[in-house]
C-alpha cells in the first residue's frame, strides 16, 4: 500500500531529524514536497502514527492516509515516474 504522510510542524528551530529518519526507516519513500511524504509499506496509517507521533511536539499536526491510484497535480516528471512505479510494484 502507499501511504500519504503530511504534517504541520509548529516549533521553529526544532530538530525533527528523528521524525525524518523514522519515515525513511520502513518502506520505500518519496519526498518532493516540504511537509509531505509517500511511503510504500505493508503497515497501515495507525502503525505509522504510533511510530511517528513520538517524534512530534504536542502542538504539531500529522495526517496519514492510504493513497489510491487516482491523483492529479503538478510535479516534476521524476515524481510521476516514482508514483507509477510504486503502484506497479
Wavefront OBJ file of the C-alpha trace (Angstrom):
o trace
v 0.000 0.000 0.000
v 1.014 3.612 -0.466
v 0.544 5.980 2.442
v 0.459 9.748 2.278
v 2.086 11.284 5.364
v 1.746 15.011 5.765
v 2.388 17.231 8.768
v 2.497 20.754 10.133
v 5.456 21.172 12.474
v 4.895 24.200 14.679
v 8.065 24.593 16.758
v 10.609 26.815 14.963
v 14.169 25.569 15.230
v 13.108 22.134 16.496
v 15.280 19.235 15.307
v 12.903 16.870 13.510
v 15.663 14.660 12.084
v 14.439 11.675 14.142
v 10.992 12.037 12.554
v 12.509 12.052 9.070
v 14.717 9.056 9.857
v 11.692 7.145 11.227
v 9.831 7.749 7.964
v 12.828 6.640 5.886
v 13.431 3.530 8.023
v 10.489 1.494 6.816
v 9.422 1.086 3.237
v 10.262 2.838 0.011
v 9.686 6.604 0.277
v 9.178 9.740 -1.809
v 9.649 13.311 -0.562
v 9.333 16.082 -3.165
v 7.116 18.440 -1.129
v 8.312 20.022 2.120
v 5.753 18.549 4.533
v 4.640 15.530 2.522
v 5.983 12.001 2.152
v 4.638 8.967 0.317
v 5.728 5.593 1.642
v 5.297 2.156 0.064
v 4.714 -0.111 3.069
v 2.888 -3.146 4.407
v 1.817 -1.232 7.531
v -1.281 0.938 7.823
v -1.856 4.514 8.987
v -2.330 3.615 12.679
v 1.030 1.817 12.791
v 2.721 4.816 11.209
v 1.009 7.302 13.530
v 2.155 5.321 16.570
v 5.686 5.180 15.167
v 5.942 8.850 14.218
v 3.963 10.574 16.970
v 6.776 10.036 19.470
v 8.907 12.425 17.380
v 6.328 15.243 17.372
v 5.651 18.041 19.829
v 2.204 18.454 21.389
v 1.387 21.381 19.072
v 2.414 19.600 15.827
v -0.133 18.050 13.461
v 0.132 14.921 11.321
v -2.237 13.259 8.837
v -1.713 9.764 7.379
v -3.964 8.068 4.819
v -3.834 5.405 2.138
v -3.175 6.780 -1.333
v -5.131 5.223 -4.179
v -4.325 5.217 -7.876
v -6.387 8.348 -8.523
v -4.356 11.539 -8.238
v -3.613 14.717 -10.132
v -1.333 17.714 -9.792
v 1.770 19.487 -10.992
v 5.018 17.783 -10.015
v 8.381 17.066 -11.640
v 8.408 14.138 -14.100
v 10.592 12.219 -11.637
v 7.725 12.331 -9.096
v 5.162 10.971 -11.569
v 7.546 8.182 -12.552
v 8.055 7.254 -8.881
v 4.299 7.092 -8.280
v 3.676 4.975 -11.363
v 6.451 2.603 -10.349
v 5.223 2.428 -6.736
v 1.687 1.475 -7.768
v 3.047 -1.206 -10.114
v 5.351 -2.842 -7.544
l 1 2 3 4 5 6 7 8 9 10 11 12 13 14 15 16 17 18 19 20 21 22 23 24 25 26 27 28 29 30 31 32 33 34 35 36 37 38 39 40 41 42 43 44 45 46 47 48 49 50 51 52 53 54 55 56 57 58 59 60 61 62 63 64 65 66 67 68 69 70 71 72 73 74 75 76 77 78 79 80 81 82 83 84 85 86 87 88 89
